Amino acid sequence: MSTTSFRVHLSEQHVVDEELDDDKPVYLVVSGLVSHYGLPTGEYSLFAGPQRQRISRELRLRETPYANGGDIYLALARSPWWAPLPVVKPAPSAVGAKRPKTYSMPSRPSITPRHALLAVLALLAISLLLGMIFWPSSPSSVASNGQAVSLVAPTTAVTEPTATLLPASPTPDLATQVRTNYQNGMTAYAAEDWATAVSYFQLVYSYDANYSEVRSSLAASYYNWGVYLRDRNDVGEAKAHFQATLEIDPNHSLAQGELEKASIFLEAQAAASNGDHGGALERYRRVNTLHGSDYAGANAQIYEMLIVQANVLRQEGGAANLRQAYNLYSEAANLGVGDSSYAQQSMLEVQQMLPTPTPVPTAVPTPRPTAVPEPARLRFSVANYNDDPHCISIGINGIVPAGWFFVVDGMGHVSGRFDGGGNARACGLGYGQEVTLTVFDGNGSRVLGGGGIPSRGSAIMVATWR
């Protein structure tokens, strides 16, 4: 994990120095800071730069323009603490216009003599009453001083709408980001870009170690990255990646074997550096035996040490020493290194220095007893890797595997049962995941030769019973 120093502004007065993991996405850094300082609930973001621009939550800190550290600001996304409060300007009062007069036309009732009499009497009464009071001559009121008074509508206050801050641009929720990281990891895995696959799977694993197949996918990525480094003779780094594999999946048998070989190789290098050539030579030979071929250039180291030891014995002289030197030169010449001409020439020279051996009578060979035949067992080979990357197929020849089935070790839910033709298939692995598998008979007992068989997703395997 790499970190970078930042000055985190939590408010105008509250500034803290923090070492932040620049390999984490910004949304995880924000979540950690909010939790650590007990900030109120809300959607927070990081801001930086002279204009305090918001940093994208999906990027990792080292992918932003502010990867070298400096001042950053933690605040609510929609209302940062430095943003000024909105000002509402009062609007001038509006004066309404005069209300126009309205007239209604009464309906015309039918007139009877009785109605006419009543109307005359009412008219006389009203005339007397109006003569006693002042009657205005127009709809406009007239004051005692003779000035006209205009009618004014009630004042209506007009206000502007309250200003609001624009919402922050939407960001993907955490579940969407985790799903995207997992898919990116699978894409990198398919492209054998182990470093990128590990970075994406690690983000998902840190969020939820049980998310989909992230545990086995992350372990497989670390393992394959270690193999890539081993094949380039970087055994120290390869060992660290095999250890990382086992931290995630302690039962990863392939990583266990690679870790053992890497440890022996590094011990051989240390012994050679300390002058213990015998101990170094023994370890280099042992790691090659475990690996089945030249492990990370061990043959070149063995060649040099064999030559040194043979030269010392040759200089000391004596028949016994010369014979031992000859054997060491011979071993060096047969290692298959690029240029073994020195060992071959030395063999010829030492051979000429050896005394002529006395002829020995030919011994009559003792008849050997007839070897007991080896019991029949399954013998596996890989036909091709054309199956689905999440599946393994097996075909058995030479025996009818009635009731037999196979199980991927450590993944009991991934198994396949053999049909009448001796074929079985199991799916549910991570993309191209490297595993081991075991074949069981109808009684649930392991079949001879069918235990701990290395395989991987997409493999089509053939097993012969003999």
URMOCOR-V680562 format. One record per residue. N is the residue number from 0. RES is the residue in one letter. PHI is phi in whole degrees, -180 to 180 (none if undefined). PSI is psi in radians with two decimals (NA if undefined). D_FIRST is the distance of its C-alpha to the first C-alpha in Angstrom with 2 decimals. Layout:
BEGIN
((N | RES | PHI | PSI | D_FIRST) (N | RES | PHI | PSI | D_FIRST))
END
This chain:
BEGIN
((0 | M | none | 2.27 | 0.00) (1 | S | -107 | 2.51 | 3.83) (2 | T | -127 | 2.77 | 6.70) (3 | T | -135 | 2.51 | 10.38) (4 | S | -82 | 2.30 | 13.54) (5 | F | -132 | 2.63 | 16.01) (6 | R | -101 | 1.93 | 19.51) (7 | V | -97 | 2.08 | 19.95) (8 | H | -91 | 1.94 | 23.69) (9 | L | -90 | -0.43 | 24.68) (10 | S | -161 | -3.10 | 28.35) (11 | E | -63 | -0.55 | 30.62) (12 | Q | -103 | -0.31 | 30.64) (13 | H | -107 | 1.82 | 27.28) (14 | V | -126 | 2.31 | 24.40) (15 | V | -128 | 2.67 | 21.21) (16 | D | -97 | 2.25 | 18.37) (17 | E | -134 | 2.46 | 14.90) (18 | E | -94 | 1.87 | 11.32) (19 | L | -103 | 2.46 | 9.97) (20 | D | -71 | 1.86 | 6.76) (21 | D | -80 | 0.07 | 8.18) (22 | D | -98 | -0.08 | 7.07) (23 | K | -89 | 2.61 | 9.26) (24 | P | -66 | 2.69 | 13.00) (25 | V | -59 | -0.64 | 15.11) (26 | Y | -65 | -0.54 | 17.13) (27 | L | -74 | -0.65 | 14.43) (28 | V | -62 | -0.78 | 13.57) (29 | V | -60 | -0.80 | 17.39) (30 | S | -60 | -0.72 | 17.95) (31 | G | -66 | -0.73 | 15.71) (32 | L | -67 | -0.75 | 17.51) (33 | V | -61 | -0.75 | 20.88) (34 | S | -68 | -0.72 | 20.50) (35 | H | -65 | -0.71 | 19.33) (36 | Y | -97 | 0.12 | 22.25) (37 | G | 58 | 0.74 | 24.73) (38 | L | -74 | 2.73 | 25.85) (39 | P | -61 | 2.74 | 28.84) (40 | T | -65 | 2.43 | 28.58) (41 | G | 164 | 3.05 | 28.36) (42 | E | -92 | 1.90 | 26.50) (43 | Y | -102 | 2.74 | 24.12) (44 | S | -143 | 2.90 | 22.47) (45 | L | -100 | 2.44 | 20.75) (46 | F | -124 | 2.67 | 23.13) (47 | A | -156 | 2.93 | 22.91) (48 | G | 89 | 2.91 | 25.30) (49 | P | -58 | -0.60 | 28.86) (50 | Q | -91 | 0.05 | 30.12) (51 | R | 53 | 0.99 | 27.27) (52 | Q | -81 | 2.55 | 26.65) (53 | R | -73 | 2.40 | 24.63) (54 | I | -89 | 2.36 | 21.19) (55 | S | -58 | 2.28 | 21.08) (56 | R | -72 | -0.34 | 19.38) (57 | E | -85 | -0.40 | 18.47) (58 | L | -76 | 2.67 | 16.41) (59 | R | -80 | 2.70 | 12.70) (60 | L | -58 | -0.67 | 12.53) (61 | R | -71 | -0.21 | 11.88) (62 | E | -93 | -0.05 | 14.96) (63 | T | -94 | 2.89 | 17.19) (64 | P | -67 | -0.11 | 19.49) (65 | Y | -110 | 0.50 | 17.80) (66 | A | -68 | -0.32 | 14.38) (67 | N | -88 | 0.10 | 15.41) (68 | G | 94 | -2.95 | 15.76) (69 | G | 117 | -2.69 | 19.16) (70 | D | -91 | 2.26 | 21.23) (71 | I | -132 | 2.76 | 20.56) (72 | Y | -124 | 2.23 | 22.93) (73 | L | -104 | 2.13 | 22.50) (74 | A | -157 | 2.89 | 25.80) (75 | L | -62 | 2.40 | 27.71) (76 | A | -63 | -0.68 | 27.75) (77 | R | -88 | -0.38 | 31.55) (78 | S | -147 | 1.34 | 32.59) (79 | P | -57 | 2.61 | 30.31) (80 | W | -68 | -0.31 | 31.50) (81 | W | -91 | -0.15 | 32.64) (82 | A | -71 | 2.33 | 34.78) (83 | P | -68 | 2.60 | 38.55) (84 | L | -70 | 2.49 | 40.69) (85 | P | -67 | 2.47 | 43.08) (86 | V | -104 | 2.28 | 46.71) (87 | V | -103 | 2.05 | 49.64) (88 | K | -85 | 2.23 | 52.81) (89 | P | -71 | 2.44 | 56.09) (90 | A | -94 | 2.59 | 58.55) (91 | P | -65 | 2.60 | 62.26) (92 | S | -64 | 2.44 | 64.60) (93 | A | -95 | 2.31 | 66.40) (94 | V | -98 | 2.16 | 70.16) (95 | G | -74 | 2.71 | 71.63) (96 | A | -76 | 2.83 | 74.74) (97 | K | -63 | 2.46 | 78.12) (98 | R | -74 | 2.18 | 78.67) (99 | P | -69 | 2.59 | 81.31) (100 | K | -73 | 2.48 | 84.38) (101 | T | -119 | 2.58 | 84.73) (102 | Y | -125 | 2.45 | 88.01) (103 | S | -119 | 2.44 | 88.76) (104 | M | -98 | 2.00 | 91.93) (105 | P | -68 | 2.66 | 93.57) (106 | S | -72 | 2.62 | 95.01) (107 | R | -91 | 1.92 | 98.74) (108 | P | -81 | 2.83 | 100.40) (109 | S | -77 | 2.36 | 103.84) (110 | I | -101 | 2.28 | 106.57) (111 | T | -115 | 2.86 | 109.33) (112 | P | -57 | -0.67 | 112.33) (113 | R | -64 | -0.75 | 110.83) (114 | H | -64 | -0.68 | 107.56) (115 | A | -64 | -0.69 | 109.49) (116 | L | -64 | -0.80 | 111.38) (117 | L | -62 | -0.65 | 108.25) (118 | A | -66 | -0.70 | 106.65) (119 | V | -64 | -0.82 | 109.63) (120 | L | -60 | -0.74 | 109.57) (121 | A | -64 | -0.68 | 105.81) (122 | L | -66 | -0.66 | 106.28) (123 | L | -66 | -0.72 | 108.95) (124 | A | -64 | -0.72 | 106.79) (125 | I | -68 | -0.68 | 103.87) (126 | S | -61 | -0.73 | 106.16) (127 | L | -64 | -0.72 | 107.37) (128 | L | -67 | -0.70 | 103.84) (129 | L | -70 | -0.48 | 102.61) (130 | G | -69 | -0.38 | 105.50) (131 | M | -87 | -0.34 | 104.35) (132 | I | -122 | 2.88 | 100.77) (133 | F | -80 | 2.35 | 99.17) (134 | W | -117 | 2.03 | 98.04) (135 | P | -64 | 2.59 | 95.38) (136 | S | -91 | -0.20 | 96.41) (137 | S | -147 | 2.92 | 92.98) (138 | P | -63 | -0.37 | 89.53) (139 | S | -83 | 2.39 | 88.30) (140 | S | -73 | 2.54 | 88.96) (141 | V | -118 | 2.18 | 91.32) (142 | A | -78 | 2.95 | 90.98) (143 | S | -65 | -0.41 | 93.98) (144 | N | -88 | 0.05 | 93.78) (145 | G | 91 | -0.03 | 94.05) (146 | Q | -86 | 2.51 | 90.51) (147 | A | -80 | 2.46 | 88.54) (148 | V | -112 | 2.12 | 85.32) (149 | S | -81 | 2.48 | 82.67) (150 | L | -79 | 2.34 | 80.79) (151 | V | -121 | 2.33 | 76.98) (152 | A | -71 | 2.67 | 74.41) (153 | P | -54 | 2.48 | 71.91) (154 | T | -70 | 2.34 | 69.00) (155 | T | -115 | 2.10 | 65.79) (156 | A | -81 | 2.25 | 62.47) (157 | V | -111 | 2.18 | 60.00) (158 | T | -120 | 2.67 | 56.29) (159 | E | -82 | 2.69 | 53.36) (160 | P | -65 | 2.58 | 50.58) (161 | T | -64 | 2.31 | 47.64) (162 | A | -73 | 2.47 | 44.82) (163 | T | -129 | 2.64 | 41.49) (164 | L | -76 | 2.54 | 38.05) (165 | L | -67 | 2.48 | 37.02) (166 | P | -67 | 2.61 | 34.50) (167 | A | -67 | 2.67 | 30.95) (168 | S | -62 | 2.45 | 30.28) (169 | P | -66 | 2.51 | 29.33) (170 | T | -121 | 2.62 | 25.76) (171 | P | -63 | 2.51 | 25.02) (172 | D | -73 | 2.93 | 24.67) (173 | L | -62 | -0.70 | 21.65) (174 | A | -62 | -0.70 | 23.46) (175 | T | -65 | -0.71 | 24.25) (176 | Q | -65 | -0.70 | 20.70) (177 | V | -63 | -0.77 | 19.56) (178 | R | -62 | -0.70 | 22.56) (179 | T | -65 | -0.75 | 21.82) (180 | N | -61 | -0.71 | 18.24) (181 | Y | -65 | -0.77 | 19.85) (182 | Q | -64 | -0.68 | 22.62) (183 | N | -63 | -0.67 | 20.43) (184 | G | -63 | -0.73 | 18.62) (185 | M | -65 | -0.65 | 22.14) (186 | T | -65 | -0.77 | 23.31) (187 | A | -66 | -0.65 | 20.60) (188 | Y | -62 | -0.78 | 21.37) (189 | A | -63 | -0.54 | 25.04) (190 | A | -87 | 0.07 | 24.45) (191 | E | 58 | 0.54 | 22.57) (192 | D | -94 | 1.44 | 19.58) (193 | W | -66 | -0.67 | 17.18) (194 | A | -62 | -0.79 | 13.96) (195 | T | -68 | -0.71 | 14.93) (196 | A | -60 | -0.77 | 16.18) (197 | V | -62 | -0.73 | 13.02) (198 | S | -63 | -0.74 | 11.09) (199 | Y | -73 | -0.78 | 14.09) (200 | F | -63 | -0.60 | 14.83) (201 | Q | -65 | -0.65 | 11.41) (202 | L | -62 | -0.78 | 12.16) (203 | V | -68 | -0.75 | 15.59) (204 | Y | -63 | -0.66 | 14.80) (205 | S | -67 | -0.54 | 12.72) (206 | Y | -78 | -0.81 | 15.84) (207 | D | -153 | 1.84 | 18.47) (208 | A | -66 | -0.29 | 18.13) (209 | N | -104 | 0.23 | 21.84) (210 | Y | -70 | 2.07 | 21.92) (211 | S | 46 | -2.25 | 24.38) (212 | E | -106 | 0.52 | 23.38) (213 | V | -66 | -0.57 | 19.60) (214 | R | -64 | -0.91 | 19.15) (215 | S | -69 | -0.59 | 21.35) (216 | S | -68 | -0.72 | 20.14) (217 | L | -67 | -0.74 | 16.45) (218 | A | -62 | -0.77 | 17.79) (219 | A | -64 | -0.63 | 20.18) (220 | S | -66 | -0.79 | 17.69) (221 | Y | -61 | -0.74 | 15.60) (222 | Y | -63 | -0.87 | 19.05) (223 | N | -65 | -0.60 | 20.50) (224 | W | -64 | -0.72 | 17.64) (225 | G | -62 | -0.73 | 18.30) (226 | V | -63 | -0.72 | 22.01) (227 | Y | -58 | -0.78 | 21.55) (228 | L | -69 | -0.70 | 19.90) (229 | R | -60 | -0.77 | 22.60) (230 | D | -66 | -0.26 | 25.35) (231 | R | -105 | 0.36 | 24.23) (232 | N | 64 | 0.30 | 24.51) (233 | D | -95 | 1.28 | 20.82) (234 | V | -71 | -0.60 | 21.16) (235 | G | -60 | -0.84 | 18.44) (236 | E | -68 | -0.65 | 15.67) (237 | A | -61 | -0.74 | 17.84) (238 | K | -60 | -0.74 | 17.98) (239 | A | -61 | -0.63 | 14.23) (240 | H | -75 | -0.58 | 14.47) (241 | F | -68 | -0.64 | 17.63) (242 | Q | -65 | -0.69 | 16.13) (243 | A | -63 | -0.66 | 13.46) (244 | T | -59 | -0.79 | 16.60) (245 | L | -74 | -0.41 | 18.46) (246 | E | -66 | -0.57 | 15.94) (247 | I | -86 | -0.72 | 16.60) (248 | D | -133 | 1.58 | 20.24) (249 | P | -62 | -0.31 | 21.76) (250 | N | -97 | 0.23 | 25.02) (251 | H | -74 | 1.70 | 23.89) (252 | S | -65 | -0.64 | 26.77) (253 | L | -64 | -0.74 | 25.92) (254 | A | -67 | -0.61 | 22.48) (255 | Q | -61 | -0.78 | 24.31) (256 | G | -65 | -0.72 | 26.79) (257 | E | -68 | -0.63 | 24.36) (258 | L | -65 | -0.69 | 22.39) (259 | E | -62 | -0.80 | 25.80) (260 | K | -65 | -0.74 | 26.83) (261 | A | -63 | -0.67 | 23.69) (262 | S | -65 | -0.75 | 24.11) (263 | I | -64 | -0.74 | 27.81) (264 | F | -62 | -0.78 | 27.24) (265 | L | -68 | -0.59 | 24.88) (266 | E | -64 | -0.67 | 27.47) (267 | A | -64 | -0.73 | 30.15) (268 | Q | -63 | -0.73 | 28.45) (269 | A | -65 | -0.73 | 28.11) (270 | A | -63 | -0.72 | 31.76) (271 | A | -64 | -0.68 | 32.94) (272 | S | -65 | -0.53 | 31.24) (273 | N | -90 | 0.11 | 33.07) (274 | G | 84 | 0.08 | 36.36) (275 | D | -88 | 1.34 | 36.65) (276 | H | -69 | -0.57 | 37.81) (277 | G | -64 | -0.80 | 39.48) (278 | G | -65 | -0.67 | 36.38) (279 | A | -66 | -0.76 | 34.27) (280 | L | -62 | -0.71 | 36.99) (281 | E | -63 | -0.71 | 37.19) (282 | R | -72 | -0.72 | 33.49) (283 | Y | -61 | -0.71 | 33.45) (284 | R | -65 | -0.70 | 36.50) (285 | R | -67 | -0.72 | 35.03) (286 | V | -68 | -0.61 | 31.82) (287 | N | -66 | -0.66 | 34.09) (288 | T | -64 | -0.77 | 36.31) (289 | L | -64 | -0.67 | 33.49) (290 | H | -80 | -0.44 | 32.22) (291 | G | 85 | 0.03 | 35.76) (292 | S | -166 | -2.96 | 35.39) (293 | D | -67 | 2.07 | 33.79) (294 | Y | -96 | 1.94 | 30.20) (295 | A | 52 | 0.69 | 27.94) (296 | G | 78 | 0.40 | 30.94) (297 | A | -65 | -0.56 | 32.15) (298 | N | -60 | -0.66 | 35.75) (299 | A | -64 | -0.67 | 35.59) (300 | Q | -68 | -0.73 | 34.55) (301 | I | -62 | -0.75 | 37.31) (302 | Y | -57 | -0.85 | 39.83) (303 | E | -62 | -0.75 | 39.28) (304 | M | -70 | -0.62 | 39.62) (305 | L | -64 | -0.74 | 42.70) (306 | I | -62 | -0.77 | 44.36) (307 | V | -61 | -0.83 | 43.75) (308 | Q | -65 | -0.73 | 45.24) (309 | A | -64 | -0.68 | 48.14) (310 | N | -63 | -0.70 | 49.02) (311 | V | -63 | -0.82 | 49.25) (312 | L | -64 | -0.66 | 51.57) (313 | R | -64 | -0.70 | 53.65) (314 | Q | -69 | -0.60 | 54.25) (315 | E | -69 | -0.50 | 55.30) (316 | G | 75 | -3.11 | 57.89) (317 | G | 96 | 2.55 | 59.93) (318 | A | -60 | -0.76 | 60.42) (319 | A | -65 | -0.78 | 57.77) (320 | N | -65 | -0.68 | 55.11) (321 | L | -66 | -0.69 | 56.13) (322 | R | -64 | -0.73 | 55.91) (323 | Q | -65 | -0.69 | 52.41) (324 | A | -63 | -0.73 | 51.39) (325 | Y | -59 | -0.76 | 52.91) (326 | N | -63 | -0.68 | 50.86) (327 | L | -68 | -0.74 | 47.58) (328 | Y | -61 | -0.70 | 48.51) (329 | S | -64 | -0.75 | 49.34) (330 | E | -63 | -0.73 | 46.01) (331 | A | -64 | -0.71 | 44.20) (332 | A | -66 | -0.46 | 46.42) (333 | N | -97 | 0.16 | 45.61) (334 | L | -75 | -0.39 | 41.78) (335 | G | 85 | 0.40 | 41.75) (336 | V | -74 | 2.96 | 39.84) (337 | G | -58 | -0.87 | 40.62) (338 | D | -128 | 1.87 | 43.37) (339 | S | -113 | 0.37 | 45.18) (340 | S | -63 | -0.60 | 48.45) (341 | Y | -63 | -0.77 | 48.29) (342 | A | -64 | -0.72 | 48.17) (343 | Q | -66 | -0.74 | 51.01) (344 | Q | -66 | -0.69 | 53.19) (345 | S | -65 | -0.62 | 52.62) (346 | M | -59 | -0.78 | 53.77) (347 | L | -65 | -0.72 | 57.07) (348 | E | -67 | -0.76 | 57.65) (349 | V | -67 | -0.65 | 57.06) (350 | Q | -61 | -0.63 | 59.23) (351 | Q | -72 | -0.43 | 62.10) (352 | M | -82 | -0.32 | 61.67) (353 | L | -74 | 2.48 | 62.01) (354 | P | -67 | 2.64 | 65.55) (355 | T | -68 | 2.15 | 67.44) (356 | P | -71 | 2.58 | 67.06) (357 | T | -74 | 2.32 | 70.25) (358 | P | -59 | 2.38 | 71.00) (359 | V | -111 | 2.31 | 70.22) (360 | P | -57 | 2.48 | 72.37) (361 | T | -70 | 2.19 | 70.65) (362 | A | -80 | 2.48 | 69.77) (363 | V | -77 | 2.12 | 70.79) (364 | P | -65 | 2.43 | 67.65) (365 | T | -82 | 2.24 | 67.54) (366 | P | -58 | 2.36 | 67.22) (367 | R | -87 | 2.54 | 63.86) (368 | P | -68 | 2.64 | 63.88) (369 | T | -65 | 2.27 | 63.03) (370 | A | -69 | 2.45 | 59.38) (371 | V | -75 | 2.24 | 58.72) (372 | P | -59 | 2.45 | 57.14) (373 | E | -72 | 2.41 | 53.47) (374 | P | -59 | 2.58 | 53.07) (375 | A | -65 | 2.58 | 52.09) (376 | R | -156 | 2.94 | 48.46) (377 | L | -78 | 2.37 | 46.05) (378 | R | -126 | 1.99 | 44.77) (379 | F | -94 | 2.62 | 41.94) (380 | S | -151 | 2.81 | 41.15) (381 | V | -101 | 2.14 | 39.25) (382 | A | -76 | -0.84 | 41.63) (383 | N | -170 | -3.11 | 39.10) (384 | Y | -123 | 0.92 | 36.00) (385 | N | -104 | 0.09 | 37.90) (386 | D | -81 | 3.04 | 37.35) (387 | D | -58 | 2.38 | 35.15) (388 | P | -60 | -0.26 | 31.44) (389 | H | -99 | 0.10 | 31.18) (390 | C | -130 | 2.82 | 34.32) (391 | I | -133 | 2.36 | 35.91) (392 | S | -119 | 2.51 | 39.69) (393 | I | -134 | 2.37 | 41.84) (394 | G | -121 | 2.27 | 45.53) (395 | I | -109 | 2.31 | 47.55) (396 | N | -118 | 2.74 | 50.74) (397 | G | 89 | -0.09 | 53.48) (398 | I | -160 | 2.66 | 53.55) (399 | V | -91 | 1.89 | 53.87) (400 | P | -83 | 1.03 | 50.69) (401 | A | -64 | 2.16 | 52.47) (402 | G | 79 | 0.00 | 50.21) (403 | W | -76 | 2.74 | 47.21) (404 | F | -154 | 2.84 | 43.66) (405 | F | -127 | 2.68 | 40.13) (406 | V | -132 | 2.38 | 36.84) (407 | V | -74 | 2.14 | 33.23) (408 | D | -59 | 2.29 | 31.87) (409 | G | 81 | -0.06 | 29.54) (410 | M | -136 | 1.24 | 30.48) (411 | G | -58 | -0.38 | 33.97) (412 | H | -80 | -0.17 | 34.37) (413 | V | -104 | 1.79 | 34.25) (414 | S | -149 | 2.84 | 37.66) (415 | G | -143 | 2.49 | 40.76) (416 | R | -108 | 2.39 | 44.45) (417 | F | -76 | 2.37 | 46.77) (418 | D | -89 | -3.02 | 49.78) (419 | G | -64 | -0.40 | 53.26) (420 | G | -89 | 0.05 | 52.31) (421 | G | 82 | 0.37 | 49.52) (422 | N | -113 | 2.50 | 46.68) (423 | A | -147 | 2.67 | 43.64) (424 | R | -146 | 2.46 | 40.54) (425 | A | -135 | 2.43 | 37.43) (426 | C | -128 | 2.88 | 34.86) (427 | G | 122 | 0.16 | 31.76) (428 | L | -83 | 2.87 | 29.04) (429 | G | -69 | 2.85 | 25.84) (430 | Y | -59 | 1.96 | 26.48) (431 | G | 63 | 0.39 | 27.46) (432 | Q | -62 | 2.34 | 25.84) (433 | E | -87 | 2.26 | 26.65) (434 | V | -144 | 3.10 | 28.52) (435 | T | -123 | 2.72 | 31.48) (436 | L | -138 | 2.82 | 34.70) (437 | T | -134 | 2.43 | 37.83) (438 | V | -103 | 2.32 | 41.45) (439 | F | -119 | 2.63 | 43.77) (440 | D | -88 | -3.04 | 47.55) (441 | G | -64 | -0.33 | 49.62) (442 | N | -92 | 0.03 | 49.58) (443 | G | 84 | 0.19 | 45.79) (444 | S | -93 | 2.56 | 45.82) (445 | R | -68 | 2.33 | 43.53) (446 | V | -78 | 2.42 | 45.49) (447 | L | -58 | 2.22 | 45.93) (448 | G | 84 | 0.02 | 43.55) (449 | G | -111 | 0.38 | 41.55) (450 | G | -110 | 2.41 | 38.66) (451 | G | 61 | 0.71 | 34.98) (452 | I | -82 | 2.10 | 35.65) (453 | P | -67 | 2.45 | 32.57) (454 | S | -159 | -3.08 | 32.42) (455 | R | -159 | 2.85 | 30.31) (456 | G | -58 | 2.39 | 30.83) (457 | S | 92 | -0.07 | 33.73) (458 | A | -76 | 2.40 | 35.44) (459 | I | -114 | 1.96 | 39.24) (460 | M | -110 | 2.68 | 40.31) (461 | V | -126 | 2.31 | 43.77) (462 | A | -124 | 2.25 | 44.90) (463 | T | -111 | 2.34 | 48.34) (464 | W | -92 | 1.93 | 50.24) (465 | R | -160 | NA | 52.03))
END
